[in-house]
């Protein structure tokens, strides 16, 4: 296989905690799939923990990990978001938001202390999460003649293709979902043998 078609993420929300010199760091690891979801979850946590001093966070979104951001929320630059982001990277996670909420205990921790606290809180939340490996799937539209129906259905079953929609007339149309690494093989089997048209949606 020339490329990866799996990624690691978390199944559901998990929490962690770290305490240092009276300060309390509450960490929340959340599964997210879009940056809009990130905004919604941040808003929810800010409302719930409105009395906290800081809400530092980091996220990575997308199966290719292309969308990411870190935020220190008023802490010294690089002491909040980056250590959290580092934990996402070291666990090879995507589609995950980690927010660490800090309640200040009156004693300053210094740059090194803050980095350690945010990293430790994030690590605890991730350690408490159920990490799962997901498969990247792609959606295609498939068109073929009605007389090829049995042949096409046999290939789809053998290649474990998921049928999302189907419209069977003289010219048949299907919307299918297939594992990325299997798409070329299935297309060749169908289009070379049964004159199908398989278009990525």
Order of alpha helices (4+ residues) and beta strands (2+ residues): beta-beta-beta-alpha-beta-beta-alpha-beta-alpha-beta-beta-alpha-beta-beta-alpha-beta
